[in-house]
Amino acid sequence: MPKMKTHKGASKRFRKTGSGKVVYRKAGQDHFNARESGKTTKNKRRDMVLNKSNPRINVLITNK
């Protein structure tokens, strides 16, 4: 049986930490941010931890 390939789209958006958590960046930081409050803009800069109830991402980025 051939090796399973890494899903390149998922591997560019998600990464695994040393403890095994999957983290990703929030969307909407590129433009049209003048209308948003500073609090919202600041919160978008933080990495988010993926919910463990979504195991499919682990399968897609396993071979990264």
DRENGU-887859 format. One record per residue (C-alpha): x, y, z; residue number from 1. Coordinates in nm, 4 decimals. Example, Ala and Ser with C-alpha at 12.3 -4.5 7.8 and 13.67 -1.06 7.14 Angstrom:
BEGIN
+----------+----------+----------+-----+
|        x |        y |        z | num |
+----------+----------+----------+-----+
|   1.2300 |  -0.4500 |   0.7800 |   1 |
|   1.3670 |  -0.1060 |   0.7140 |   2 |
+----------+----------+----------+-----+
//
This chain:
BEGIN
+----------+----------+----------+-----+
|        x |        y |        z | num |
+----------+----------+----------+-----+
|   0.0000 |   0.0000 |   0.0000 |   1 |
|   0.1427 |   0.3433 |  -0.0910 |   2 |
|   0.2244 |   0.6071 |   0.1646 |   3 |
|  -0.0424 |   0.8578 |   0.2544 |   4 |
|   0.0359 |   1.2041 |   0.1233 |   5 |
|   0.0211 |   1.5201 |   0.3320 |   6 |
|  -0.2630 |   1.7546 |   0.2385 |   7 |
|  -0.0629 |   2.0612 |   0.1326 |   8 |
|  -0.3457 |   2.3093 |   0.1922 |   9 |
|  -0.3929 |   2.1872 |   0.5472 |  10 |
|  -0.0197 |   2.1723 |   0.6171 |  11 |
|   0.0147 |   2.5414 |   0.5279 |  12 |
|  -0.2712 |   2.6444 |   0.7585 |  13 |
|  -0.2262 |   2.4183 |   1.0602 |  14 |
|   0.0743 |   2.3061 |   1.2633 |  15 |
|   0.1291 |   2.0766 |   1.5561 |  16 |
|   0.2927 |   2.1955 |   1.8754 |  17 |
|   0.5303 |   1.9866 |   2.0810 |  18 |
|   0.2494 |   1.8804 |   2.3116 |  19 |
|   0.0366 |   1.7614 |   2.0181 |  20 |
|  -0.2079 |   2.0505 |   1.9968 |  21 |
|  -0.3062 |   2.1770 |   1.6517 |  22 |
|  -0.2845 |   2.5548 |   1.6132 |  23 |
|  -0.3862 |   2.7907 |   1.3340 |  24 |
|  -0.4034 |   3.1636 |   1.2590 |  25 |
|  -0.7276 |   3.3585 |   1.2579 |  26 |
|  -0.8562 |   3.4828 |   0.9235 |  27 |
|  -0.9366 |   3.8426 |   0.8310 |  28 |
|  -0.6120 |   4.0228 |   0.9126 |  29 |
|  -0.5255 |   4.1383 |   0.5632 |  30 |
|  -0.7386 |   4.4414 |   0.4804 |  31 |
|  -1.0620 |   4.6240 |   0.5701 |  32 |
|  -0.9483 |   4.6396 |   0.9316 |  33 |
|  -0.9972 |   5.0118 |   0.9892 |  34 |
|  -1.3625 |   4.9606 |   1.0817 |  35 |
|  -1.2791 |   4.7042 |   1.3497 |  36 |
|  -1.1973 |   4.7899 |   1.7060 |  37 |
|  -0.8444 |   4.7592 |   1.8339 |  38 |
|  -0.9538 |   4.4741 |   2.0568 |  39 |
|  -1.0750 |   4.2718 |   1.7599 |  40 |
|  -0.7593 |   4.3377 |   1.5601 |  41 |
|  -0.5409 |   4.2406 |   1.8536 |  42 |
|  -0.7341 |   3.9183 |   1.9138 |  43 |
|  -0.6848 |   3.8147 |   1.5505 |  44 |
|  -0.3078 |   3.8131 |   1.5973 |  45 |
|  -0.3255 |   3.5294 |   1.8477 |  46 |
|  -0.2852 |   3.1659 |   1.7414 |  47 |
|  -0.5955 |   2.9584 |   1.8004 |  48 |
|  -0.5999 |   2.5985 |   1.9243 |  49 |
|  -0.8108 |   2.3632 |   1.7169 |  50 |
|  -1.0925 |   2.1813 |   1.8927 |  51 |
|  -1.0135 |   1.8139 |   1.9600 |  52 |
|  -1.3527 |   1.7139 |   1.8235 |  53 |
|  -1.2123 |   1.7652 |   1.4716 |  54 |
|  -0.9789 |   1.4659 |   1.4166 |  55 |
|  -0.9703 |   1.4962 |   1.0364 |  56 |
|  -0.7052 |   1.7704 |   1.0456 |  57 |
|  -0.4696 |   1.5373 |   1.2352 |  58 |
|  -0.4983 |   1.2867 |   0.9517 |  59 |
|  -0.4328 |   1.5512 |   0.6861 |  60 |
|  -0.1168 |   1.6907 |   0.8468 |  61 |
|   0.0185 |   1.3662 |   0.9927 |  62 |
|   0.2989 |   1.3270 |   0.7391 |  63 |
|   0.4208 |   1.6855 |   0.7636 |  64 |
+----------+----------+----------+-----+
//
